[in-house]
């Protein structure tokens, strides 16, 4: 089988660079703690579970906004 990636190809241009965090575990735990803090402060537990079918993206957006507003104001 031929390799999917051509390892001999020279990359002509790199756009942007992402540096890895020094401690990925600590970074992930801080992100999780931020999510928990937001959940506690807003009392938001997420959207209702289940499968929902909509006729358009606009209808789905209206449904989502209605449930987000209802949950955050309660």
N, CA, C, O and CB atoms as a CASP TS submission, in Angstrom:
PFRMAT TS
TARGET T0000
AUTHOR 0000-0000-0000
METHOD Language model
MODEL 1
PARENT N/A
ATOM      1  N   UNK     1       0.827  -1.184   0.000  1.00  0.00           N
ATOM      2  CA  UNK     1       0.000   0.000   0.000  1.00  0.00           C
ATOM      3  C   UNK     1       0.870   1.246   0.000  1.00  0.00           C
ATOM      4  O   UNK     1       1.925   1.287   0.633  1.00  0.00           O
ATOM      5  CB  UNK     1      -0.940  -0.001   1.201  1.00  0.00           C
ATOM      6  N   UNK     2       0.414   2.252  -0.714  1.00  0.00           N
ATOM      7  CA  UNK     2       1.112   3.532  -0.702  1.00  0.00           C
ATOM      8  C   UNK     2       0.728   4.305   0.558  1.00  0.00           C
ATOM      9  O   UNK     2      -0.404   4.210   1.030  1.00  0.00           O
ATOM     10  CB  UNK     2       0.781   4.358  -1.978  1.00  0.00           C
ATOM     11  N   UNK     3       1.679   5.071   1.100  1.00  0.00           N
ATOM     12  CA  UNK     3       1.313   5.895   2.258  1.00  0.00           C
ATOM     13  C   UNK     3       0.339   6.993   1.838  1.00  0.00           C
ATOM     14  O   UNK     3       0.399   7.506   0.721  1.00  0.00           O
ATOM     15  CB  UNK     3       2.574   6.517   2.909  1.00  0.00           C
ATOM     16  N   UNK     4      -0.550   7.335   2.749  1.00  0.00           N
ATOM     17  CA  UNK     4      -1.542   8.371   2.454  1.00  0.00           C
ATOM     18  C   UNK     4      -0.885   9.738   2.399  1.00  0.00           C
ATOM     19  O   UNK     4      -1.294  10.590   1.610  1.00  0.00           O
ATOM     20  CB  UNK     4      -2.663   8.366   3.503  1.00  0.00           C
ATOM     21  N   UNK     5       0.125   9.958   3.222  1.00  0.00           N
ATOM     22  CA  UNK     5       0.807  11.246   3.281  1.00  0.00           C
ATOM     23  C   UNK     5       2.147  11.104   2.570  1.00  0.00           C
ATOM     24  O   UNK     5       2.885  10.146   2.800  1.00  0.00           O
ATOM     25  CB  UNK     5       0.998  11.726   4.759  1.00  0.00           C
ATOM     26  N   UNK     6       2.448  12.053   1.719  1.00  0.00           N
ATOM     27  CA  UNK     6       3.725  12.062   1.031  1.00  0.00           C
ATOM     28  C   UNK     6       4.772  12.640   1.978  1.00  0.00           C
ATOM     29  O   UNK     6       4.812  13.853   2.187  1.00  0.00           O
ATOM     30  CB  UNK     6       3.648  12.879  -0.297  1.00  0.00           C
ATOM     31  N   UNK     7       5.607  11.800   2.546  1.00  0.00           N
ATOM     32  CA  UNK     7       6.590  12.245   3.519  1.00  0.00           C
ATOM     33  C   UNK     7       7.748  12.991   2.873  1.00  0.00           C
ATOM     34  O   UNK     7       8.507  13.670   3.564  1.00  0.00           O
ATOM     35  CB  UNK     7       7.112  11.068   4.295  1.00  0.00           C
ATOM     36  N   UNK     8       7.893  12.876   1.576  1.00  0.00           N
ATOM     37  CA  UNK     8       9.000  13.530   0.891  1.00  0.00           C
ATOM     38  C   UNK     8       8.622  14.914   0.384  1.00  0.00           C
ATOM     39  O   UNK     8       9.474  15.626  -0.147  1.00  0.00           O
ATOM     40  CB  UNK     8       9.474  12.675  -0.260  1.00  0.00           C
ATOM     41  N   UNK     9       7.378  15.304   0.533  1.00  0.00           N
ATOM     42  CA  UNK     9       6.920  16.601   0.038  1.00  0.00           C
ATOM     43  C   UNK     9       7.397  17.716   0.965  1.00  0.00           C
ATOM     44  O   UNK     9       7.294  17.604   2.186  1.00  0.00           O
ATOM     45  CB  UNK     9       5.380  16.626  -0.086  1.00  0.00           C
ATOM     46  N   UNK    10       7.916  18.788   0.380  1.00  0.00           N
ATOM     47  CA  UNK    10       8.338  19.950   1.158  1.00  0.00           C
ATOM     48  C   UNK    10       7.133  20.860   1.371  1.00  0.00           C
ATOM     49  O   UNK    10       6.384  21.144   0.435  1.00  0.00           O
ATOM     50  CB  UNK    10       9.498  20.717   0.444  1.00  0.00           C
ATOM     51  N   UNK    11       6.953  21.315   2.613  1.00  0.00           N
ATOM     52  CA  UNK    11       5.860  22.221   2.914  1.00  0.00           C
ATOM     53  C   UNK    11       6.284  23.612   2.486  1.00  0.00           C
ATOM     54  O   UNK    11       7.317  24.119   2.923  1.00  0.00           O
ATOM     55  CB  UNK    11       5.479  22.181   4.426  1.00  0.00           C
ATOM     56  N   UNK    12       5.485  24.221   1.633  1.00  0.00           N
ATOM     57  CA  UNK    12       5.843  25.516   1.081  1.00  0.00           C
ATOM     58  C   UNK    12       5.613  26.663   2.032  1.00  0.00           C
ATOM     59  O   UNK    12       6.431  27.581   2.096  1.00  0.00           O
ATOM     60  CB  UNK    12       5.083  25.755  -0.161  1.00  0.00           C
ATOM     61  N   UNK    13       4.515  26.638   2.777  1.00  0.00           N
ATOM     62  CA  UNK    13       4.195  27.779   3.622  1.00  0.00           C
ATOM     63  C   UNK    13       3.411  27.293   4.842  1.00  0.00           C
ATOM     64  O   UNK    13       2.525  26.445   4.730  1.00  0.00           O
ATOM     65  CB  UNK    13       3.387  28.848   2.829  1.00  0.00           C
ATOM     66  N   UNK    14       3.750  27.841   5.998  1.00  0.00           N
ATOM     67  CA  UNK    14       3.023  27.537   7.222  1.00  0.00           C
ATOM     68  C   UNK    14       2.313  28.802   7.661  1.00  0.00           C
ATOM     69  O   UNK    14       2.938  29.852   7.811  1.00  0.00           O
ATOM     70  CB  UNK    14       3.975  27.001   8.341  1.00  0.00           C
ATOM     71  N   UNK    15       1.008  28.704   7.867  1.00  0.00           N
ATOM     72  CA  UNK    15       0.225  29.870   8.275  1.00  0.00           C
ATOM     73  C   UNK    15      -0.160  29.683   9.732  1.00  0.00           C
ATOM     74  O   UNK    15      -0.913  28.766  10.062  1.00  0.00           O
ATOM     75  CB  UNK    15      -1.045  30.061   7.372  1.00  0.00           C
ATOM     76  N   UNK    16       0.342  30.534  10.597  1.00  0.00           N
ATOM     77  CA  UNK    16       0.035  30.460  12.017  1.00  0.00           C
ATOM     78  C   UNK    16       0.753  29.323  12.705  1.00  0.00           C
ATOM     79  O   UNK    16       1.134  28.339  12.072  1.00  0.00           O
ATOM     80  CB  UNK    16      -1.439  30.316  12.218  1.00  0.00           C
ATOM     81  N   UNK    17       0.932  29.460  13.979  1.00  0.00           N
ATOM     82  CA  UNK    17       1.589  28.410  14.754  1.00  0.00           C
ATOM     83  C   UNK    17       0.870  28.278  16.085  1.00  0.00           C
ATOM     84  O   UNK    17       0.451  29.271  16.680  1.00  0.00           O
ATOM     85  CB  UNK    17       3.107  28.719  14.966  1.00  0.00           C
ATOM     86  N   UNK    18       0.736  27.072  16.534  1.00  0.00           N
ATOM     87  CA  UNK    18       0.126  26.816  17.826  1.00  0.00           C
ATOM     88  C   UNK    18       1.168  26.186  18.713  1.00  0.00           C
ATOM     89  O   UNK    18       1.804  25.198  18.348  1.00  0.00           O
ATOM     90  CB  UNK    18      -1.126  25.910  17.701  1.00  0.00           C
ATOM     91  N   UNK    19       1.335  26.769  19.883  1.00  0.00           N
ATOM     92  CA  UNK    19       2.297  26.204  20.817  1.00  0.00           C
ATOM     93  C   UNK    19       1.545  25.352  21.834  1.00  0.00           C
ATOM     94  O   UNK    19       0.472  25.730  22.303  1.00  0.00           O
ATOM     95  CB  UNK    19       3.120  27.324  21.522  1.00  0.00           C
ATOM     96  N   UNK    20       2.100  24.238  22.157  1.00  0.00           N
ATOM     97  CA  UNK    20       1.477  23.338  23.128  1.00  0.00           C
ATOM     98  C   UNK    20       1.638  23.917  24.525  1.00  0.00           C
ATOM     99  O   UNK    20       2.662  24.536  24.816  1.00  0.00           O
ATOM    100  CB  UNK    20       2.097  21.916  23.051  1.00  0.00           C
ATOM    101  N   UNK    21       0.648  23.730  25.398  1.00  0.00           N
ATOM    102  CA  UNK    21       0.799  24.228  26.771  1.00  0.00           C
ATOM    103  C   UNK    21       1.930  23.491  27.488  1.00  0.00           C
ATOM    104  O   UNK    21       2.230  22.333  27.198  1.00  0.00           O
ATOM    105  CB  UNK    21      -0.524  24.068  27.556  1.00  0.00           C
ATOM    106  N   UNK    22       2.537  24.189  28.418  1.00  0.00           N
ATOM    107  CA  UNK    22       3.662  23.577  29.140  1.00  0.00           C
ATOM    108  C   UNK    22       3.202  22.360  29.942  1.00  0.00           C
ATOM    109  O   UNK    22       3.881  21.333  29.965  1.00  0.00           O
ATOM    110  CB  UNK    22       4.324  24.607  30.079  1.00  0.00           C
ATOM    111  N   UNK    23       2.047  22.479  30.599  1.00  0.00           N
ATOM    112  CA  UNK    23       1.495  21.362  31.366  1.00  0.00           C
ATOM    113  C   UNK    23       0.059  21.156  30.893  1.00  0.00           C
ATOM    114  O   UNK    23      -0.855  21.842  31.350  1.00  0.00           O
ATOM    115  CB  UNK    23       1.558  21.634  32.926  1.00  0.00           C
ATOM    116  N   UNK    24      -0.132  20.223  29.988  1.00  0.00           N
ATOM    117  CA  UNK    24      -1.443  20.012  29.369  1.00  0.00           C
ATOM    118  C   UNK    24      -2.484  19.569  30.395  1.00  0.00           C
ATOM    119  O   UNK    24      -3.648  19.956  30.292  1.00  0.00           O
ATOM    120  CB  UNK    24      -1.339  18.973  28.252  1.00  0.00           C
ATOM    121  N   UNK    25      -2.090  18.769  31.377  1.00  0.00           N
ATOM    122  CA  UNK    25      -3.031  18.308  32.391  1.00  0.00           C
ATOM    123  C   UNK    25      -3.541  19.477  33.233  1.00  0.00           C
ATOM    124  O   UNK    25      -4.741  19.585  33.488  1.00  0.00           O
ATOM    125  CB  UNK    25      -2.372  17.255  33.289  1.00  0.00           C
ATOM    126  N   UNK    26      -2.633  20.346  33.662  1.00  0.00           N
ATOM    127  CA  UNK    26      -3.024  21.505  34.463  1.00  0.00           C
ATOM    128  C   UNK    26      -3.923  22.436  33.651  1.00  0.00           C
ATOM    129  O   UNK    26      -4.883  22.996  34.180  1.00  0.00           O
ATOM    130  CB  UNK    26      -1.777  22.265  34.961  1.00  0.00           C
ATOM    131  N   UNK    27      -3.611  22.597  32.374  1.00  0.00           N
ATOM    132  CA  UNK    27      -4.423  23.434  31.498  1.00  0.00           C
ATOM    133  C   UNK    27      -5.840  22.857  31.382  1.00  0.00           C
ATOM    134  O   UNK    27      -6.816  23.603  31.456  1.00  0.00           O
ATOM    135  CB  UNK    27      -3.768  23.553  30.101  1.00  0.00           C
ATOM    136  N   UNK    28      -5.956  21.555  31.202  1.00  0.00           N
ATOM    137  CA  UNK    28      -7.257  20.909  31.096  1.00  0.00           C
ATOM    138  C   UNK    28      -8.053  21.009  32.385  1.00  0.00           C
ATOM    139  O   UNK    28      -9.263  21.237  32.354  1.00  0.00           O
ATOM    140  CB  UNK    28      -7.086  19.462  30.713  1.00  0.00           C
ATOM    141  N   UNK    29      -7.383  20.840  33.518  1.00  0.00           N
ATOM    142  CA  UNK    29      -8.067  20.938  34.803  1.00  0.00           C
ATOM    143  C   UNK    29      -8.543  22.362  35.065  1.00  0.00           C
ATOM    144  O   UNK    29      -9.619  22.555  35.631  1.00  0.00           O
ATOM    145  CB  UNK    29      -7.147  20.475  35.932  1.00  0.00           C
ATOM    146  N   UNK    30      -7.763  23.360  34.665  1.00  0.00           N
ATOM    147  CA  UNK    30      -8.180  24.754  34.832  1.00  0.00           C
ATOM    148  C   UNK    30      -9.400  25.045  33.955  1.00  0.00           C
ATOM    149  O   UNK    30     -10.307  25.764  34.377  1.00  0.00           O
ATOM    150  CB  UNK    30      -7.017  25.720  34.480  1.00  0.00           C
ATOM    151  N   UNK    31      -9.427  24.500  32.756  1.00  0.00           N
ATOM    152  CA  UNK    31     -10.573  24.687  31.869  1.00  0.00           C
ATOM    153  C   UNK    31     -11.813  24.019  32.454  1.00  0.00           C
ATOM    154  O   UNK    31     -12.905  24.584  32.390  1.00  0.00           O
ATOM    155  CB  UNK    31     -10.272  24.122  30.469  1.00  0.00           C
ATOM    156  N   UNK    32     -11.663  22.842  33.015  1.00  0.00           N
ATOM    157  CA  UNK    32     -12.788  22.153  33.636  1.00  0.00           C
ATOM    158  C   UNK    32     -13.293  22.925  34.852  1.00  0.00           C
ATOM    159  O   UNK    32     -14.502  23.008  35.068  1.00  0.00           O
ATOM    160  CB  UNK    32     -12.385  20.730  34.041  1.00  0.00           C
ATOM    161  N   UNK    33     -12.393  23.486  35.642  1.00  0.00           N
ATOM    162  CA  UNK    33     -12.792  24.262  36.813  1.00  0.00           C
ATOM    163  C   UNK    33     -13.544  25.520  36.389  1.00  0.00           C
ATOM    164  O   UNK    33     -14.509  25.912  37.044  1.00  0.00           O
ATOM    165  CB  UNK    33     -11.562  24.635  37.661  1.00  0.00           C
ATOM    166  N   UNK    34     -13.119  26.148  35.313  1.00  0.00           N
ATOM    167  CA  UNK    34     -13.824  27.321  34.799  1.00  0.00           C
ATOM    168  C   UNK    34     -15.240  26.956  34.386  1.00  0.00           C
ATOM    169  O   UNK    34     -16.179  27.701  34.669  1.00  0.00           O
ATOM    170  CB  UNK    34     -13.066  27.929  33.612  1.00  0.00           C
ATOM    171  N   UNK    35     -15.405  25.825  33.722  1.00  0.00           N
ATOM    172  CA  UNK    35     -16.739  25.375  33.315  1.00  0.00           C
ATOM    173  C   UNK    35     -17.620  25.109  34.538  1.00  0.00           C
ATOM    174  O   UNK    35     -18.799  25.463  34.536  1.00  0.00           O
ATOM    175  CB  UNK    35     -16.636  24.104  32.447  1.00  0.00           C
ATOM    176  N   UNK    36     -17.065  24.493  35.571  1.00  0.00           N
ATOM    177  CA  UNK    36     -17.833  24.235  36.796  1.00  0.00           C
ATOM    178  C   UNK    36     -18.216  25.534  37.492  1.00  0.00           C
ATOM    179  O   UNK    36     -19.328  25.658  38.006  1.00  0.00           O
ATOM    180  CB  UNK    36     -17.028  23.347  37.754  1.00  0.00           C
ATOM    181  N   UNK    37     -17.303  26.506  37.514  1.00  0.00           N
ATOM    182  CA  UNK    37     -17.599  27.796  38.131  1.00  0.00           C
ATOM    183  C   UNK    37     -18.725  28.516  37.386  1.00  0.00           C
ATOM    184  O   UNK    37     -19.603  29.111  38.010  1.00  0.00           O
ATOM    185  CB  UNK    37     -16.342  28.671  38.162  1.00  0.00           C
ATOM    186  N   UNK    38     -18.696  28.460  36.061  1.00  0.00           N
ATOM    187  CA  UNK    38     -19.763  29.081  35.266  1.00  0.00           C
ATOM    188  C   UNK    38     -21.091  28.382  35.521  1.00  0.00           C
ATOM    189  O   UNK    38     -22.128  29.037  35.628  1.00  0.00           O
ATOM    190  CB  UNK    38     -19.420  29.038  33.762  1.00  0.00           C
ATOM    191  N   UNK    39     -21.067  27.081  35.616  1.00  0.00           N
ATOM    192  CA  UNK    39     -22.291  26.323  35.869  1.00  0.00           C
ATOM    193  C   UNK    39     -22.877  26.697  37.225  1.00  0.00           C
ATOM    194  O   UNK    39     -24.090  26.862  37.353  1.00  0.00           O
ATOM    195  CB  UNK    39     -22.015  24.809  35.806  1.00  0.00           C
ATOM    196  N   UNK    40     -22.025  26.833  38.236  1.00  0.00           N
ATOM    197  CA  UNK    40     -22.506  27.195  39.570  1.00  0.00           C
ATOM    198  C   UNK    40     -23.035  28.623  39.604  1.00  0.00           C
ATOM    199  O   UNK    40     -24.063  28.887  40.228  1.00  0.00           O
ATOM    200  CB  UNK    40     -21.391  27.029  40.598  1.00  0.00           C
ATOM    201  N   UNK    41     -22.349  29.541  38.946  1.00  0.00           N
ATOM    202  CA  UNK    41     -22.761  30.938  39.020  1.00  0.00           C
ATOM    203  C   UNK    41     -24.045  31.205  38.239  1.00  0.00           C
ATOM    204  O   UNK    41     -24.859  32.026  38.661  1.00  0.00           O
ATOM    205  CB  UNK    41     -21.653  31.832  38.504  1.00  0.00           C
ATOM    206  N   UNK    42     -24.242  30.529  37.110  1.00  0.00           N
ATOM    207  CA  UNK    42     -25.435  30.766  36.311  1.00  0.00           C
ATOM    208  C   UNK    42     -26.534  29.745  36.585  1.00  0.00           C
ATOM    209  O   UNK    42     -27.675  29.950  36.171  1.00  0.00           O
ATOM    210  CB  UNK    42     -25.080  30.750  34.849  1.00  0.00           C
ATOM    211  N   UNK    43     -26.222  28.669  37.260  1.00  0.00           N
ATOM    212  CA  UNK    43     -27.208  27.637  37.514  1.00  0.00           C
ATOM    213  C   UNK    43     -27.667  26.954  36.242  1.00  0.00           C
ATOM    214  O   UNK    43     -28.803  26.485  36.162  1.00  0.00           O
ATOM    215  CB  UNK    43     -28.386  28.219  38.230  1.00  0.00           C
ATOM    216  N   UNK    44     -26.813  26.894  35.266  1.00  0.00           N
ATOM    217  CA  UNK    44     -27.146  26.340  33.952  1.00  0.00           C
ATOM    218  C   UNK    44     -26.633  24.922  33.857  1.00  0.00           C
ATOM    219  O   UNK    44     -25.452  24.666  34.090  1.00  0.00           O
ATOM    220  CB  UNK    44     -26.557  27.205  32.815  1.00  0.00           C
ATOM    221  N   UNK    45     -27.516  23.996  33.515  1.00  0.00           N
ATOM    222  CA  UNK    45     -27.111  22.597  33.412  1.00  0.00           C
ATOM    223  C   UNK    45     -27.125  22.089  31.977  1.00  0.00           C
ATOM    224  O   UNK    45     -26.864  20.907  31.758  1.00  0.00           O
ATOM    225  CB  UNK    45     -28.014  21.737  34.260  1.00  0.00           C
ATOM    226  N   UNK    46     -27.410  22.907  31.019  1.00  0.00           N
ATOM    227  CA  UNK    46     -27.403  22.473  29.633  1.00  0.00           C
ATOM    228  C   UNK    46     -28.795  22.415  29.035  1.00  0.00           C
ATOM    229  O   UNK    46     -29.790  22.678  29.711  1.00  0.00           O
ATOM    230  CB  UNK    46     -26.752  21.131  29.522  1.00  0.00           C
ATOM    231  N   UNK    47     -28.852  22.076  27.796  1.00  0.00           N
ATOM    232  CA  UNK    47     -30.126  21.977  27.088  1.00  0.00           C
ATOM    233  C   UNK    47     -30.788  20.644  27.388  1.00  0.00           C
ATOM    234  O   UNK    47     -30.116  19.698  27.801  1.00  0.00           O
ATOM    235  CB  UNK    47     -29.925  22.145  25.573  1.00  0.00           C
ATOM    236  N   UNK    48     -32.111  20.555  27.184  1.00  0.00           N
ATOM    237  CA  UNK    48     -32.791  19.285  27.409  1.00  0.00           C
ATOM    238  C   UNK    48     -32.198  18.181  26.531  1.00  0.00           C
ATOM    239  O   UNK    48     -31.786  18.424  25.397  1.00  0.00           O
ATOM    240  CB  UNK    48     -34.292  19.430  27.135  1.00  0.00           C
ATOM    241  N   UNK    49     -32.166  16.986  27.070  1.00  0.00           N
ATOM    242  CA  UNK    49     -31.621  15.859  26.316  1.00  0.00           C
ATOM    243  C   UNK    49     -32.671  15.293  25.378  1.00  0.00           C
ATOM    244  O   UNK    49     -33.873  15.452  25.592  1.00  0.00           O
ATOM    245  CB  UNK    49     -31.112  14.766  27.263  1.00  0.00           C
ATOM    246  N   UNK    50     -32.201  14.638  24.352  1.00  0.00           N
ATOM    247  CA  UNK    50     -33.109  13.977  23.434  1.00  0.00           C
ATOM    248  C   UNK    50     -32.794  14.330  21.998  1.00  0.00           C
ATOM    249  O   UNK    50     -31.850  15.066  21.709  1.00  0.00           O
ATOM    250  CB  UNK    50     -34.537  14.339  23.754  1.00  0.00           C
ATOM    251  N   UNK    51     -33.597  13.794  21.110  1.00  0.00           N
ATOM    252  CA  UNK    51     -33.452  14.061  19.691  1.00  0.00           C
ATOM    253  C   UNK    51     -34.573  15.005  19.286  1.00  0.00           C
ATOM    254  O   UNK    51     -35.746  14.708  19.510  1.00  0.00           O
ATOM    255  CB  UNK    51     -33.480  12.742  18.849  1.00  0.00           C
ATOM    256  N   UNK    52     -34.228  16.119  18.703  1.00  0.00           N
ATOM    257  CA  UNK    52     -35.205  17.109  18.296  1.00  0.00           C
ATOM    258  C   UNK    52     -35.076  17.328  16.798  1.00  0.00           C
ATOM    259  O   UNK    52     -33.966  17.416  16.273  1.00  0.00           O
ATOM    260  CB  UNK    52     -35.018  18.435  19.074  1.00  0.00           C
ATOM    261  N   UNK    53     -36.191  17.415  16.119  1.00  0.00           N
ATOM    262  CA  UNK    53     -36.188  17.630  14.673  1.00  0.00           C
ATOM    263  C   UNK    53     -36.813  18.981  14.392  1.00  0.00           C
ATOM    264  O   UNK    53     -37.847  19.338  14.956  1.00  0.00           O
ATOM    265  CB  UNK    53     -36.952  16.495  13.924  1.00  0.00           C
ATOM    266  N   UNK    54     -36.168  19.723  13.512  1.00  0.00           N
ATOM    267  CA  UNK    54     -36.634  21.058  13.161  1.00  0.00           C
ATOM    268  C   UNK    54     -36.757  21.166  11.649  1.00  0.00           C
ATOM    269  O   UNK    54     -36.078  20.458  10.906  1.00  0.00           O
ATOM    270  CB  UNK    54     -35.678  22.142  13.712  1.00  0.00           C
ATOM    271  N   UNK    55     -37.624  22.054  11.207  1.00  0.00           N
ATOM    272  CA  UNK    55     -37.829  22.248   9.771  1.00  0.00           C
ATOM    273  C   UNK    55     -36.783  23.160   9.160  1.00  0.00           C
ATOM    274  O   UNK    55     -36.576  23.135   7.947  1.00  0.00           O
ATOM    275  CB  UNK    55     -39.205  22.814   9.511  1.00  0.00           C
ATOM    276  N   UNK    56     -36.118  23.965   9.977  1.00  0.00           N
ATOM    277  CA  UNK    56     -35.104  24.880   9.449  1.00  0.00           C
ATOM    278  C   UNK    56     -34.080  25.181  10.540  1.00  0.00           C
ATOM    279  O   UNK    56     -34.301  24.890  11.715  1.00  0.00           O
ATOM    280  CB  UNK    56     -35.756  26.196   8.928  1.00  0.00           C
ATOM    281  N   UNK    57     -32.968  25.764  10.134  1.00  0.00           N
ATOM    282  CA  UNK    57     -31.944  26.172  11.094  1.00  0.00           C
ATOM    283  C   UNK    57     -32.474  27.300  11.966  1.00  0.00           C
ATOM    284  O   UNK    57     -32.149  27.382  13.150  1.00  0.00           O
ATOM    285  CB  UNK    57     -30.650  26.610  10.370  1.00  0.00           C
ATOM    286  N   UNK    58     -33.289  28.167  11.380  1.00  0.00           N
ATOM    287  CA  UNK    58     -33.846  29.283  12.129  1.00  0.00           C
ATOM    288  C   UNK    58     -34.737  28.785  13.265  1.00  0.00           C
ATOM    289  O   UNK    58     -34.674  29.303  14.380  1.00  0.00           O
ATOM    290  CB  UNK    58     -34.636  30.207  11.200  1.00  0.00           C
ATOM    291  N   UNK    59     -35.564  27.783  12.983  1.00  0.00           N
ATOM    292  CA  UNK    59     -36.423  27.213  14.011  1.00  0.00           C
ATOM    293  C   UNK    59     -35.586  26.587  15.131  1.00  0.00           C
ATOM    294  O   UNK    59     -35.912  26.737  16.308  1.00  0.00           O
ATOM    295  CB  UNK    59     -37.365  26.166  13.399  1.00  0.00           C
ATOM    296  N   UNK    60     -34.521  25.894  14.767  1.00  0.00           N
ATOM    297  CA  UNK    60     -33.638  25.291  15.768  1.00  0.00           C
ATOM    298  C   UNK    60     -32.966  26.373  16.610  1.00  0.00           C
ATOM    299  O   UNK    60     -32.836  26.222  17.825  1.00  0.00           O
ATOM    300  CB  UNK    60     -32.573  24.406  15.089  1.00  0.00           C
ATOM    301  N   UNK    61     -32.541  27.455  15.975  1.00  0.00           N
ATOM    302  CA  UNK    61     -31.918  28.553  16.717  1.00  0.00           C
ATOM    303  C   UNK    61     -32.896  29.198  17.695  1.00  0.00           C
ATOM    304  O   UNK    61     -32.524  29.508  18.827  1.00  0.00           O
ATOM    305  CB  UNK    61     -31.384  29.607  15.750  1.00  0.00           C
ATOM    306  N   UNK    62     -34.155  29.402  17.263  1.00  0.00           N
ATOM    307  CA  UNK    62     -35.165  29.972  18.155  1.00  0.00           C
ATOM    308  C   UNK    62     -35.394  29.059  19.360  1.00  0.00           C
ATOM    309  O   UNK    62     -35.497  29.538  20.489  1.00  0.00           O
ATOM    310  CB  UNK    62     -36.490  30.200  17.396  1.00  0.00           C
ATOM    311  N   UNK    63     -35.475  27.746  19.125  1.00  0.00           N
ATOM    312  CA  UNK    63     -35.688  26.782  20.195  1.00  0.00           C
ATOM    313  C   UNK    63     -34.530  26.823  21.189  1.00  0.00           C
ATOM    314  O   UNK    63     -34.739  26.828  22.402  1.00  0.00           O
ATOM    315  CB  UNK    63     -35.852  25.367  19.620  1.00  0.00           C
ATOM    316  N   UNK    64     -33.313  26.851  20.661  1.00  0.00           N
ATOM    317  CA  UNK    64     -32.142  26.857  21.520  1.00  0.00           C
ATOM    318  C   UNK    64     -32.096  28.126  22.362  1.00  0.00           C
ATOM    319  O   UNK    64     -31.841  28.056  23.564  1.00  0.00           O
ATOM    320  CB  UNK    64     -30.870  26.728  20.686  1.00  0.00           C
ATOM    321  N   UNK    65     -32.338  29.276  21.756  1.00  0.00           N
ATOM    322  CA  UNK    65     -32.300  30.528  22.498  1.00  0.00           C
ATOM    323  C   UNK    65     -33.395  30.568  23.560  1.00  0.00           C
ATOM    324  O   UNK    65     -33.169  31.060  24.666  1.00  0.00           O
ATOM    325  CB  UNK    65     -32.444  31.714  21.544  1.00  0.00           C
ATOM    326  N   UNK    66     -34.579  30.053  23.232  1.00  0.00           N
ATOM    327  CA  UNK    66     -35.674  30.016  24.197  1.00  0.00           C
ATOM    328  C   UNK    66     -35.282  29.192  25.422  1.00  0.00           C
ATOM    329  O   UNK    66     -35.549  29.602  26.552  1.00  0.00           O
ATOM    330  CB  UNK    66     -36.946  29.438  23.549  1.00  0.00           C
ATOM    331  N   UNK    67     -34.664  28.059  25.215  1.00  0.00           N
ATOM    332  CA  UNK    67     -34.274  27.201  26.326  1.00  0.00           C
ATOM    333  C   UNK    67     -33.075  27.758  27.087  1.00  0.00           C
ATOM    334  O   UNK    67     -32.994  27.592  28.304  1.00  0.00           O
ATOM    335  CB  UNK    67     -33.959  25.809  25.820  1.00  0.00           C
ATOM    336  N   UNK    68     -32.152  28.408  26.406  1.00  0.00           N
ATOM    337  CA  UNK    68     -31.016  29.017  27.093  1.00  0.00           C
ATOM    338  C   UNK    68     -31.480  30.151  27.994  1.00  0.00           C
ATOM    339  O   UNK    68     -31.044  30.260  29.140  1.00  0.00           O
ATOM    340  CB  UNK    68     -29.985  29.531  26.081  1.00  0.00           C
ATOM    341  N   UNK    69     -32.360  30.991  27.477  1.00  0.00           N
ATOM    342  CA  UNK    69     -32.851  32.132  28.262  1.00  0.00           C
ATOM    343  C   UNK    69     -33.672  31.633  29.441  1.00  0.00           C
ATOM    344  O   UNK    69     -33.527  32.140  30.553  1.00  0.00           O
ATOM    345  CB  UNK    69     -33.697  33.089  27.383  1.00  0.00           C
ATOM    346  N   UNK    70     -34.526  30.653  29.214  1.00  0.00           N
ATOM    347  CA  UNK    70     -35.360  30.119  30.284  1.00  0.00           C
ATOM    348  C   UNK    70     -34.500  29.542  31.393  1.00  0.00           C
ATOM    349  O   UNK    70     -34.802  29.747  32.568  1.00  0.00           O
ATOM    350  CB  UNK    70     -36.314  29.053  29.743  1.00  0.00           C
ATOM    351  N   UNK    71     -33.450  28.832  31.057  1.00  0.00           N
ATOM    352  CA  UNK    71     -32.604  28.180  32.064  1.00  0.00           C
ATOM    353  C   UNK    71     -31.778  29.187  32.845  1.00  0.00           C
ATOM    354  O   UNK    71     -31.588  29.018  34.049  1.00  0.00           O
ATOM    355  CB  UNK    71     -31.682  27.165  31.403  1.00  0.00           C
ATOM    356  N   UNK    72     -31.276  30.245  32.183  1.00  0.00           N
ATOM    357  CA  UNK    72     -30.392  31.181  32.876  1.00  0.00           C
ATOM    358  C   UNK    72     -31.181  32.150  33.750  1.00  0.00           C
ATOM    359  O   UNK    72     -30.634  32.662  34.726  1.00  0.00           O
ATOM    360  CB  UNK    72     -29.548  31.958  31.868  1.00  0.00           C
ATOM    361  N   UNK    73     -32.426  32.416  33.441  1.00  0.00           N
ATOM    362  CA  UNK    73     -33.219  33.348  34.251  1.00  0.00           C
ATOM    363  C   UNK    73     -33.890  32.681  35.427  1.00  0.00           C
ATOM    364  O   UNK    73     -34.303  33.373  36.358  1.00  0.00           O
ATOM    365  CB  UNK    73     -34.262  34.012  33.402  1.00  0.00           C
ATOM    366  N   UNK    74     -34.015  31.386  35.427  1.00  0.00           N
ATOM    367  CA  UNK    74     -34.714  30.677  36.519  1.00  0.00           C
ATOM    368  C   UNK    74     -33.926  30.723  37.795  1.00  0.00           C
ATOM    369  O   UNK    74     -34.362  30.180  38.810  1.00  0.00           O
ATOM    370  CB  UNK    74     -34.981  29.229  36.143  1.00  0.00           C
TER
END
